[in-house]
Structure formats: C-alpha cells, structure tokens
Amino acid sequence: RIAQARLSHSFFHQNAGGLKRQFGLTSQQASNIVATCPDCQRYSFPSVAGGVNPR
C-alpha cells in the first residue's frame, strides 16, 4: 500500500490528500511521502514564523 503510493507519487506527484483517499493511508503517511519527494520540495512554502502584525 505505502510502496504503491510512493511509486504513484513519484510519477504523478499527487498531494497528500489525494494519496490518502486513493490508497487509504493515514494523513501522516501521505504527508511523509510528499515531504520526502525531492521534486516536490521546490514547490513547498517555508513555514510562516509566528509573531505580531507590524502595522
């Protein structure tokens, strides 16, 4: 199941929600597959640091 999802993601680059629905994975498993994909890393956004609005 996870191996099939990894293979599918390496070809189609689905997001975590799509992998979760298609392969019946948990959210954590699907997110890990997307997070470890080197091709998808260049499209990920950096996390926004918390803080106060400077206005």
PDBQT receptor file of N, H, CA, C and O in Angstrom, charges set to zero:
ATOM      1  N   ARG A   1       0.821  -1.193   0.000  1.00  0.00    +0.000 N 
ATOM      2  CA  ARG A   1       0.000   0.000   0.000  1.00  0.00    +0.000 C 
ATOM      3  C   ARG A   1       0.861   1.251   0.000  1.00  0.00    +0.000 C 
ATOM      4  O   ARG A   1       0.683   2.123  -0.851  1.00  0.00    +0.000 OA
ATOM      5  N   ILE A   2       1.787   1.352   0.938  1.00  0.00    +0.000 N 
ATOM      6  H   ILE A   2       1.931   0.644   1.629  1.00  0.00    +0.000 HD
ATOM      7  CA  ILE A   2       2.656   2.525   1.002  1.00  0.00    +0.000 C 
ATOM      8  C   ILE A   2       3.619   2.531  -0.176  1.00  0.00    +0.000 C 
ATOM      9  O   ILE A   2       3.898   3.586  -0.746  1.00  0.00    +0.000 OA
ATOM     10  N   ALA A   3       4.127   1.356  -0.544  1.00  0.00    +0.000 N 
ATOM     11  H   ALA A   3       3.900   0.500  -0.081  1.00  0.00    +0.000 HD
ATOM     12  CA  ALA A   3       5.040   1.274  -1.688  1.00  0.00    +0.000 C 
ATOM     13  C   ALA A   3       4.326   1.687  -2.970  1.00  0.00    +0.000 C 
ATOM     14  O   ALA A   3       4.907   2.370  -3.813  1.00  0.00    +0.000 OA
ATOM     15  N   GLN A   4       3.075   1.276  -3.120  1.00  0.00    +0.000 N 
ATOM     16  H   GLN A   4       2.603   0.720  -2.435  1.00  0.00    +0.000 HD
ATOM     17  CA  GLN A   4       2.301   1.675  -4.297  1.00  0.00    +0.000 C 
ATOM     18  C   GLN A   4       2.071   3.179  -4.303  1.00  0.00    +0.000 C 
ATOM     19  O   GLN A   4       2.143   3.814  -5.354  1.00  0.00    +0.000 OA
ATOM     20  N   ALA A   5       1.796   3.749  -3.142  1.00  0.00    +0.000 N 
ATOM     21  H   ALA A   5       1.737   3.233  -2.288  1.00  0.00    +0.000 HD
ATOM     22  CA  ALA A   5       1.566   5.186  -3.045  1.00  0.00    +0.000 C 
ATOM     23  C   ALA A   5       2.839   5.959  -3.378  1.00  0.00    +0.000 C 
ATOM     24  O   ALA A   5       2.778   6.983  -4.060  1.00  0.00    +0.000 OA
ATOM     25  N   ARG A   6       3.991   5.483  -2.906  1.00  0.00    +0.000 N 
ATOM     26  H   ARG A   6       4.040   4.652  -2.352  1.00  0.00    +0.000 HD
ATOM     27  CA  ARG A   6       5.263   6.141  -3.232  1.00  0.00    +0.000 C 
ATOM     28  C   ARG A   6       5.528   6.110  -4.732  1.00  0.00    +0.000 C 
ATOM     29  O   ARG A   6       5.938   7.111  -5.320  1.00  0.00    +0.000 OA
ATOM     30  N   LEU A   7       5.293   4.964  -5.341  1.00  0.00    +0.000 N 
ATOM     31  H   LEU A   7       4.960   4.151  -4.864  1.00  0.00    +0.000 HD
ATOM     32  CA  LEU A   7       5.507   4.824  -6.774  1.00  0.00    +0.000 C 
ATOM     33  C   LEU A   7       4.564   5.739  -7.553  1.00  0.00    +0.000 C 
ATOM     34  O   LEU A   7       4.981   6.405  -8.501  1.00  0.00    +0.000 OA
ATOM     35  N   SER A   8       3.310   5.769  -7.156  1.00  0.00    +0.000 N 
ATOM     36  H   SER A   8       2.971   5.227  -6.386  1.00  0.00    +0.000 HD
ATOM     37  CA  SER A   8       2.335   6.625  -7.818  1.00  0.00    +0.000 C 
ATOM     38  C   SER A   8       2.707   8.094  -7.662  1.00  0.00    +0.000 C 
ATOM     39  O   SER A   8       2.608   8.865  -8.616  1.00  0.00    +0.000 OA
ATOM     40  N   HIS A   9       3.133   8.485  -6.467  1.00  0.00    +0.000 N 
ATOM     41  H   HIS A   9       3.214   7.859  -5.692  1.00  0.00    +0.000 HD
ATOM     42  CA  HIS A   9       3.511   9.879  -6.237  1.00  0.00    +0.000 C 
ATOM     43  C   HIS A   9       4.749  10.255  -7.045  1.00  0.00    +0.000 C 
ATOM     44  O   HIS A   9       4.842  11.376  -7.544  1.00  0.00    +0.000 OA
ATOM     45  N   SER A  10       5.692   9.342  -7.179  1.00  0.00    +0.000 N 
ATOM     46  H   SER A  10       5.617   8.431  -6.774  1.00  0.00    +0.000 HD
ATOM     47  CA  SER A  10       6.907   9.663  -7.934  1.00  0.00    +0.000 C 
ATOM     48  C   SER A  10       6.596   9.902  -9.409  1.00  0.00    +0.000 C 
ATOM     49  O   SER A  10       7.356  10.578 -10.103  1.00  0.00    +0.000 OA
ATOM     50  N   PHE A  11       5.487   9.353  -9.888  1.00  0.00    +0.000 N 
ATOM     51  H   PHE A  11       4.870   8.803  -9.324  1.00  0.00    +0.000 HD
ATOM     52  CA  PHE A  11       5.121   9.546 -11.291  1.00  0.00    +0.000 C 
ATOM     53  C   PHE A  11       4.142  10.703 -11.473  1.00  0.00    +0.000 C 
ATOM     54  O   PHE A  11       4.329  11.536 -12.359  1.00  0.00    +0.000 OA
ATOM     55  N   PHE A  12       3.087  10.763 -10.634  1.00  0.00    +0.000 N 
ATOM     56  H   PHE A  12       2.935  10.086  -9.914  1.00  0.00    +0.000 HD
ATOM     57  CA  PHE A  12       2.022  11.749 -10.804  1.00  0.00    +0.000 C 
ATOM     58  C   PHE A  12       2.132  12.959  -9.881  1.00  0.00    +0.000 C 
ATOM     59  O   PHE A  12       1.517  13.990 -10.152  1.00  0.00    +0.000 OA
ATOM     60  N   HIS A  13       2.894  12.860  -8.805  1.00  0.00    +0.000 N 
ATOM     61  H   HIS A  13       3.394  12.022  -8.585  1.00  0.00    +0.000 HD
ATOM     62  CA  HIS A  13       3.085  13.945  -7.828  1.00  0.00    +0.000 C 
ATOM     63  C   HIS A  13       1.762  14.444  -7.249  1.00  0.00    +0.000 C 
ATOM     64  O   HIS A  13       1.504  15.648  -7.228  1.00  0.00    +0.000 OA
ATOM     65  N   GLN A  14       0.922  13.513  -6.778  1.00  0.00    +0.000 N 
ATOM     66  H   GLN A  14       1.132  12.536  -6.795  1.00  0.00    +0.000 HD
ATOM     67  CA  GLN A  14      -0.325  13.901  -6.121  1.00  0.00    +0.000 C 
ATOM     68  C   GLN A  14      -0.018  14.543  -4.773  1.00  0.00    +0.000 C 
ATOM     69  O   GLN A  14       1.057  14.350  -4.205  1.00  0.00    +0.000 OA
ATOM     70  N   ASN A  15      -0.980  15.307  -4.276  1.00  0.00    +0.000 N 
ATOM     71  H   ASN A  15      -1.853  15.464  -4.737  1.00  0.00    +0.000 HD
ATOM     72  CA  ASN A  15      -0.812  15.876  -2.941  1.00  0.00    +0.000 C 
ATOM     73  C   ASN A  15      -1.178  14.831  -1.891  1.00  0.00    +0.000 C 
ATOM     74  O   ASN A  15      -1.630  13.735  -2.224  1.00  0.00    +0.000 OA
ATOM     75  N   ALA A  16      -0.982  15.176  -0.636  1.00  0.00    +0.000 N 
ATOM     76  H   ALA A  16      -0.616  16.067  -0.366  1.00  0.00    +0.000 HD
ATOM     77  CA  ALA A  16      -1.197  14.220   0.454  1.00  0.00    +0.000 C 
ATOM     78  C   ALA A  16      -2.657  13.785   0.546  1.00  0.00    +0.000 C 
ATOM     79  O   ALA A  16      -2.940  12.618   0.820  1.00  0.00    +0.000 OA
ATOM     80  N   GLY A  17      -3.578  14.707   0.323  1.00  0.00    +0.000 N 
ATOM     81  H   GLY A  17      -3.349  15.654   0.101  1.00  0.00    +0.000 HD
ATOM     82  CA  GLY A  17      -4.994  14.352   0.387  1.00  0.00    +0.000 C 
ATOM     83  C   GLY A  17      -5.380  13.327  -0.672  1.00  0.00    +0.000 C 
ATOM     84  O   GLY A  17      -6.148  12.404  -0.404  1.00  0.00    +0.000 OA
ATOM     85  N   GLY A  18      -4.848  13.494  -1.861  1.00  0.00    +0.000 N 
ATOM     86  H   GLY A  18      -4.224  14.244  -2.079  1.00  0.00    +0.000 HD
ATOM     87  CA  GLY A  18      -5.129  12.542  -2.936  1.00  0.00    +0.000 C 
ATOM     88  C   GLY A  18      -4.563  11.168  -2.639  1.00  0.00    +0.000 C 
ATOM     89  O   GLY A  18      -5.218  10.155  -2.886  1.00  0.00    +0.000 OA
ATOM     90  N   LEU A  19      -3.352  11.130  -2.110  1.00  0.00    +0.000 N 
ATOM     91  H   LEU A  19      -2.820  11.953  -1.910  1.00  0.00    +0.000 HD
ATOM     92  CA  LEU A  19      -2.742   9.846  -1.749  1.00  0.00    +0.000 C 
ATOM     93  C   LEU A  19      -3.540   9.161  -0.647  1.00  0.00    +0.000 C 
ATOM     94  O   LEU A  19      -3.741   7.946  -0.667  1.00  0.00    +0.000 OA
ATOM     95  N   LYS A  20      -3.988   9.958   0.309  1.00  0.00    +0.000 N 
ATOM     96  H   LYS A  20      -3.825  10.945   0.325  1.00  0.00    +0.000 HD
ATOM     97  CA  LYS A  20      -4.754   9.413   1.436  1.00  0.00    +0.000 C 
ATOM     98  C   LYS A  20      -6.036   8.747   0.945  1.00  0.00    +0.000 C 
ATOM     99  O   LYS A  20      -6.360   7.631   1.353  1.00  0.00    +0.000 OA
ATOM    100  N   ARG A  21      -6.764   9.437   0.067  1.00  0.00    +0.000 N 
ATOM    101  H   ARG A  21      -6.501  10.344  -0.265  1.00  0.00    +0.000 HD
ATOM    102  CA  ARG A  21      -8.017   8.886  -0.450  1.00  0.00    +0.000 C 
ATOM    103  C   ARG A  21      -7.784   7.696  -1.374  1.00  0.00    +0.000 C 
ATOM    104  O   ARG A  21      -8.470   6.680  -1.266  1.00  0.00    +0.000 OA
ATOM    105  N   GLN A  22      -6.819   7.819  -2.279  1.00  0.00    +0.000 N 
ATOM    106  H   GLN A  22      -6.261   8.644  -2.367  1.00  0.00    +0.000 HD
ATOM    107  CA  GLN A  22      -6.619   6.777  -3.281  1.00  0.00    +0.000 C 
ATOM    108  C   GLN A  22      -6.079   5.476  -2.696  1.00  0.00    +0.000 C 
ATOM    109  O   GLN A  22      -6.464   4.388  -3.125  1.00  0.00    +0.000 OA
ATOM    110  N   PHE A  23      -5.183   5.593  -1.713  1.00  0.00    +0.000 N 
ATOM    111  H   PHE A  23      -4.871   6.477  -1.365  1.00  0.00    +0.000 HD
ATOM    112  CA  PHE A  23      -4.521   4.400  -1.196  1.00  0.00    +0.000 C 
ATOM    113  C   PHE A  23      -4.924   4.041   0.228  1.00  0.00    +0.000 C 
ATOM    114  O   PHE A  23      -4.423   3.058   0.775  1.00  0.00    +0.000 OA
ATOM    115  N   GLY A  24      -5.816   4.814   0.840  1.00  0.00    +0.000 N 
ATOM    116  H   GLY A  24      -6.223   5.612   0.395  1.00  0.00    +0.000 HD
ATOM    117  CA  GLY A  24      -6.276   4.503   2.189  1.00  0.00    +0.000 C 
ATOM    118  C   GLY A  24      -5.201   4.679   3.247  1.00  0.00    +0.000 C 
ATOM    119  O   GLY A  24      -5.151   3.923   4.218  1.00  0.00    +0.000 OA
ATOM    120  N   LEU A  25      -4.341   5.674   3.064  1.00  0.00    +0.000 N 
ATOM    121  H   LEU A  25      -4.382   6.288   2.275  1.00  0.00    +0.000 HD
ATOM    122  CA  LEU A  25      -3.261   5.931   4.018  1.00  0.00    +0.000 C 
ATOM    123  C   LEU A  25      -3.745   6.860   5.120  1.00  0.00    +0.000 C 
ATOM    124  O   LEU A  25      -4.794   7.492   5.000  1.00  0.00    +0.000 OA
ATOM    125  N   THR A  26      -2.978   6.934   6.183  1.00  0.00    +0.000 N 
ATOM    126  H   THR A  26      -2.126   6.420   6.281  1.00  0.00    +0.000 HD
ATOM    127  CA  THR A  26      -3.249   7.942   7.207  1.00  0.00    +0.000 C 
ATOM    128  C   THR A  26      -2.705   9.277   6.709  1.00  0.00    +0.000 C 
ATOM    129  O   THR A  26      -1.911   9.319   5.770  1.00  0.00    +0.000 OA
ATOM    130  N   SER A  27      -3.131  10.350   7.333  1.00  0.00    +0.000 N 
ATOM    131  H   SER A  27      -3.776  10.315   8.096  1.00  0.00    +0.000 HD
ATOM    132  CA  SER A  27      -2.641  11.676   6.944  1.00  0.00    +0.000 C 
ATOM    133  C   SER A  27      -1.133  11.777   7.115  1.00  0.00    +0.000 C 
ATOM    134  O   SER A  27      -0.446  12.369   6.282  1.00  0.00    +0.000 OA
ATOM    135  N   GLN A  28      -0.623  11.201   8.187  1.00  0.00    +0.000 N 
ATOM    136  H   GLN A  28      -1.181  10.719   8.863  1.00  0.00    +0.000 HD
ATOM    137  CA  GLN A  28       0.815  11.244   8.460  1.00  0.00    +0.000 C 
ATOM    138  C   GLN A  28       1.602  10.492   7.390  1.00  0.00    +0.000 C 
ATOM    139  O   GLN A  28       2.628  10.982   6.919  1.00  0.00    +0.000 OA
ATOM    140  N   GLN A  29       1.132   9.311   7.004  1.00  0.00    +0.000 N 
ATOM    141  H   GLN A  29       0.298   8.913   7.386  1.00  0.00    +0.000 HD
ATOM    142  CA  GLN A  29       1.824   8.532   5.975  1.00  0.00    +0.000 C 
ATOM    143  C   GLN A  29       1.842   9.281   4.647  1.00  0.00    +0.000 C 
ATOM    144  O   GLN A  29       2.880   9.356   3.989  1.00  0.00    +0.000 OA
ATOM    145  N   ALA A  30       0.701   9.833   4.254  1.00  0.00    +0.000 N 
ATOM    146  H   ALA A  30      -0.141   9.772   4.788  1.00  0.00    +0.000 HD
ATOM    147  CA  ALA A  30       0.617  10.558   2.987  1.00  0.00    +0.000 C 
ATOM    148  C   ALA A  30       1.491  11.806   3.018  1.00  0.00    +0.000 C 
ATOM    149  O   ALA A  30       2.166  12.109   2.034  1.00  0.00    +0.000 OA
ATOM    150  N   SER A  31       1.487  12.527   4.120  1.00  0.00    +0.000 N 
ATOM    151  H   SER A  31       0.939  12.281   4.919  1.00  0.00    +0.000 HD
ATOM    152  CA  SER A  31       2.317  13.732   4.239  1.00  0.00    +0.000 C 
ATOM    153  C   SER A  31       3.796  13.394   4.178  1.00  0.00    +0.000 C 
ATOM    154  O   SER A  31       4.577  14.141   3.590  1.00  0.00    +0.000 OA
ATOM    155  N   ASN A  32       4.190  12.283   4.774  1.00  0.00    +0.000 N 
ATOM    156  H   ASN A  32       3.555  11.675   5.252  1.00  0.00    +0.000 HD
ATOM    157  CA  ASN A  32       5.594  11.871   4.737  1.00  0.00    +0.000 C 
ATOM    158  C   ASN A  32       6.048  11.559   3.322  1.00  0.00    +0.000 C 
ATOM    159  O   ASN A  32       7.176  11.881   2.950  1.00  0.00    +0.000 OA
ATOM    160  N   ILE A  33       5.188  10.937   2.529  1.00  0.00    +0.000 N 
ATOM    161  H   ILE A  33       4.271  10.675   2.831  1.00  0.00    +0.000 HD
ATOM    162  CA  ILE A  33       5.541  10.626   1.143  1.00  0.00    +0.000 C 
ATOM    163  C   ILE A  33       5.778  11.915   0.366  1.00  0.00    +0.000 C 
ATOM    164  O   ILE A  33       6.762  12.027  -0.367  1.00  0.00    +0.000 OA
ATOM    165  N   VAL A  34       4.889  12.881   0.519  1.00  0.00    +0.000 N 
ATOM    166  H   VAL A  34       4.090  12.791   1.114  1.00  0.00    +0.000 HD
ATOM    167  CA  VAL A  34       5.035  14.152  -0.194  1.00  0.00    +0.000 C 
ATOM    168  C   VAL A  34       6.248  14.919   0.324  1.00  0.00    +0.000 C 
ATOM    169  O   VAL A  34       6.975  15.527  -0.461  1.00  0.00    +0.000 OA
ATOM    170  N   ALA A  35       6.473  14.896   1.635  1.00  0.00    +0.000 N 
ATOM    171  H   ALA A  35       5.883  14.402   2.273  1.00  0.00    +0.000 HD
ATOM    172  CA  ALA A  35       7.586  15.648   2.227  1.00  0.00    +0.000 C 
ATOM    173  C   ALA A  35       8.945  15.091   1.824  1.00  0.00    +0.000 C 
ATOM    174  O   ALA A  35       9.923  15.837   1.779  1.00  0.00    +0.000 OA
ATOM    175  N   THR A  36       9.026  13.803   1.530  1.00  0.00    +0.000 N 
ATOM    176  H   THR A  36       8.231  13.197   1.566  1.00  0.00    +0.000 HD
ATOM    177  CA  THR A  36      10.313  13.214   1.167  1.00  0.00    +0.000 C 
ATOM    178  C   THR A  36      10.557  13.206  -0.335  1.00  0.00    +0.000 C 
ATOM    179  O   THR A  36      11.582  12.692  -0.783  1.00  0.00    +0.000 OA
ATOM    180  N   CYS A  37       9.655  13.756  -1.112  1.00  0.00    +0.000 N 
ATOM    181  H   CYS A  37       8.823  14.174  -0.748  1.00  0.00    +0.000 HD
ATOM    182  CA  CYS A  37       9.828  13.804  -2.569  1.00  0.00    +0.000 C 
ATOM    183  C   CYS A  37      10.730  14.986  -2.931  1.00  0.00    +0.000 C 
ATOM    184  O   CYS A  37      10.370  16.132  -2.662  1.00  0.00    +0.000 OA
ATOM    185  N   PRO A  38      11.899  14.730  -3.538  1.00  0.00    +0.000 N 
ATOM    186  CA  PRO A  38      12.805  15.837  -3.871  1.00  0.00    +0.000 C 
ATOM    187  C   PRO A  38      12.230  16.778  -4.924  1.00  0.00    +0.000 C 
ATOM    188  O   PRO A  38      12.542  17.969  -4.911  1.00  0.00    +0.000 OA
ATOM    189  N   ASP A  39      11.402  16.278  -5.832  1.00  0.00    +0.000 N 
ATOM    190  H   ASP A  39      11.148  15.310  -5.843  1.00  0.00    +0.000 HD
ATOM    191  CA  ASP A  39      10.819  17.148  -6.856  1.00  0.00    +0.000 C 
ATOM    192  C   ASP A  39       9.778  18.090  -6.277  1.00  0.00    +0.000 C 
ATOM    193  O   ASP A  39       9.623  19.214  -6.757  1.00  0.00    +0.000 OA
ATOM    194  N   CYS A  40       9.066  17.649  -5.257  1.00  0.00    +0.000 N 
ATOM    195  H   CYS A  40       9.192  16.737  -4.868  1.00  0.00    +0.000 HD
ATOM    196  CA  CYS A  40       8.025  18.487  -4.662  1.00  0.00    +0.000 C 
ATOM    197  C   CYS A  40       8.592  19.489  -3.658  1.00  0.00    +0.000 C 
ATOM    198  O   CYS A  40       7.899  20.434  -3.283  1.00  0.00    +0.000 OA
ATOM    199  N   GLN A  41       9.821  19.305  -3.221  1.00  0.00    +0.000 N 
ATOM    200  H   GLN A  41      10.384  18.537  -3.525  1.00  0.00    +0.000 HD
ATOM    201  CA  GLN A  41      10.411  20.211  -2.233  1.00  0.00    +0.000 C 
ATOM    202  C   GLN A  41      10.557  21.626  -2.768  1.00  0.00    +0.000 C 
ATOM    203  O   GLN A  41      10.441  22.585  -2.004  1.00  0.00    +0.000 OA
ATOM    204  N   ARG A  42      10.806  21.778  -4.056  1.00  0.00    +0.000 N 
ATOM    205  H   ARG A  42      10.900  21.000  -4.676  1.00  0.00    +0.000 HD
ATOM    206  CA  ARG A  42      10.994  23.133  -4.591  1.00  0.00    +0.000 C 
ATOM    207  C   ARG A  42       9.698  23.916  -4.648  1.00  0.00    +0.000 C 
ATOM    208  O   ARG A  42       9.723  25.135  -4.815  1.00  0.00    +0.000 OA
ATOM    209  N   TYR A  43       8.548  23.229  -4.511  1.00  0.00    +0.000 N 
ATOM    210  H   TYR A  43       8.528  22.238  -4.375  1.00  0.00    +0.000 HD
ATOM    211  CA  TYR A  43       7.259  23.912  -4.530  1.00  0.00    +0.000 C 
ATOM    212  C   TYR A  43       6.683  24.126  -3.142  1.00  0.00    +0.000 C 
ATOM    213  O   TYR A  43       5.639  24.763  -2.994  1.00  0.00    +0.000 OA
ATOM    214  N   SER A  44       7.349  23.603  -2.128  1.00  0.00    +0.000 N 
ATOM    215  H   SER A  44       8.196  23.085  -2.248  1.00  0.00    +0.000 HD
ATOM    216  CA  SER A  44       6.819  23.771  -0.775  1.00  0.00    +0.000 C 
ATOM    217  C   SER A  44       7.151  25.168  -0.268  1.00  0.00    +0.000 C 
ATOM    218  O   SER A  44       8.202  25.726  -0.584  1.00  0.00    +0.000 OA
ATOM    219  N   PHE A  45       6.259  25.710   0.506  1.00  0.00    +0.000 N 
ATOM    220  H   PHE A  45       5.406  25.257   0.763  1.00  0.00    +0.000 HD
ATOM    221  CA  PHE A  45       6.449  27.045   1.048  1.00  0.00    +0.000 C 
ATOM    222  C   PHE A  45       7.082  26.949   2.428  1.00  0.00    +0.000 C 
ATOM    223  O   PHE A  45       6.764  26.037   3.191  1.00  0.00    +0.000 OA
ATOM    224  N   PRO A  46       7.965  27.869   2.755  1.00  0.00    +0.000 N 
ATOM    225  CA  PRO A  46       8.532  27.841   4.109  1.00  0.00    +0.000 C 
ATOM    226  C   PRO A  46       7.447  28.169   5.132  1.00  0.00    +0.000 C 
ATOM    227  O   PRO A  46       6.492  28.890   4.842  1.00  0.00    +0.000 OA
ATOM    228  N   SER A  47       7.615  27.635   6.301  1.00  0.00    +0.000 N 
ATOM    229  H   SER A  47       8.390  27.050   6.536  1.00  0.00    +0.000 HD
ATOM    230  CA  SER A  47       6.611  27.903   7.325  1.00  0.00    +0.000 C 
ATOM    231  C   SER A  47       6.670  29.374   7.727  1.00  0.00    +0.000 C 
ATOM    232  O   SER A  47       7.738  29.986   7.752  1.00  0.00    +0.000 OA
ATOM    233  N   VAL A  48       5.535  29.910   8.031  1.00  0.00    +0.000 N 
ATOM    234  H   VAL A  48       4.667  29.413   8.011  1.00  0.00    +0.000 HD
ATOM    235  CA  VAL A  48       5.445  31.315   8.416  1.00  0.00    +0.000 C 
ATOM    236  C   VAL A  48       5.745  31.418   9.904  1.00  0.00    +0.000 C 
ATOM    237  O   VAL A  48       5.135  30.731  10.723  1.00  0.00    +0.000 OA
ATOM    238  N   ALA A  49       6.682  32.273  10.237  1.00  0.00    +0.000 N 
ATOM    239  H   ALA A  49       7.177  32.831   9.571  1.00  0.00    +0.000 HD
ATOM    240  CA  ALA A  49       7.039  32.449  11.638  1.00  0.00    +0.000 C 
ATOM    241  C   ALA A  49       5.915  33.190  12.358  1.00  0.00    +0.000 C 
ATOM    242  O   ALA A  49       5.343  34.139  11.821  1.00  0.00    +0.000 OA
ATOM    243  N   GLY A  50       5.610  32.759  13.553  1.00  0.00    +0.000 N 
ATOM    244  H   GLY A  50       6.074  31.988  13.989  1.00  0.00    +0.000 HD
ATOM    245  CA  GLY A  50       4.576  33.415  14.331  1.00  0.00    +0.000 C 
ATOM    246  C   GLY A  50       5.071  34.749  14.865  1.00  0.00    +0.000 C 
ATOM    247  O   GLY A  50       6.275  34.969  14.998  1.00  0.00    +0.000 OA
ATOM    248  N   GLY A  51       4.163  35.606  15.158  1.00  0.00    +0.000 N 
ATOM    249  H   GLY A  51       3.185  35.427  15.050  1.00  0.00    +0.000 HD
ATOM    250  CA  GLY A  51       4.568  36.900  15.690  1.00  0.00    +0.000 C 
ATOM    251  C   GLY A  51       3.423  37.888  15.621  1.00  0.00    +0.000 C 
ATOM    252  O   GLY A  51       2.269  37.514  15.407  1.00  0.00    +0.000 OA
ATOM    253  N   VAL A  52       3.754  39.132  15.801  1.00  0.00    +0.000 N 
ATOM    254  H   VAL A  52       4.691  39.435  15.974  1.00  0.00    +0.000 HD
ATOM    255  CA  VAL A  52       2.747  40.182  15.791  1.00  0.00    +0.000 C 
ATOM    256  C   VAL A  52       2.711  40.853  14.428  1.00  0.00    +0.000 C 
ATOM    257  O   VAL A  52       3.716  40.902  13.718  1.00  0.00    +0.000 OA
ATOM    258  N   ASN A  53       1.564  41.359  14.079  1.00  0.00    +0.000 N 
ATOM    259  H   ASN A  53       0.748  41.320  14.655  1.00  0.00    +0.000 HD
ATOM    260  CA  ASN A  53       1.413  42.113  12.843  1.00  0.00    +0.000 C 
ATOM    261  C   ASN A  53       2.113  43.459  13.016  1.00  0.00    +0.000 C 
ATOM    262  O   ASN A  53       1.797  44.184  13.960  1.00  0.00    +0.000 OA
ATOM    263  N   PRO A  54       3.053  43.818  12.138  1.00  0.00    +0.000 N 
ATOM    264  CA  PRO A  54       3.843  45.044  12.346  1.00  0.00    +0.000 C 
ATOM    265  C   PRO A  54       3.110  46.342  12.037  1.00  0.00    +0.000 C 
ATOM    266  O   PRO A  54       3.741  47.398  12.067  1.00  0.00    +0.000 OA
ATOM    267  N   ARG A  55       1.828  46.323  11.747  1.00  0.00    +0.000 N 
ATOM    268  H   ARG A  55       1.315  45.464  11.724  1.00  0.00    +0.000 HD
ATOM    269  CA  ARG A  55       1.121  47.562  11.417  1.00  0.00    +0.000 C 
ATOM    270  C   ARG A  55       1.022  48.500  12.570  1.00  0.00    +0.000 C 
ATOM    271  O   ARG A  55       0.453  49.583  12.437  1.00  0.00    +0.000 OA
TER     272      ARG A  55
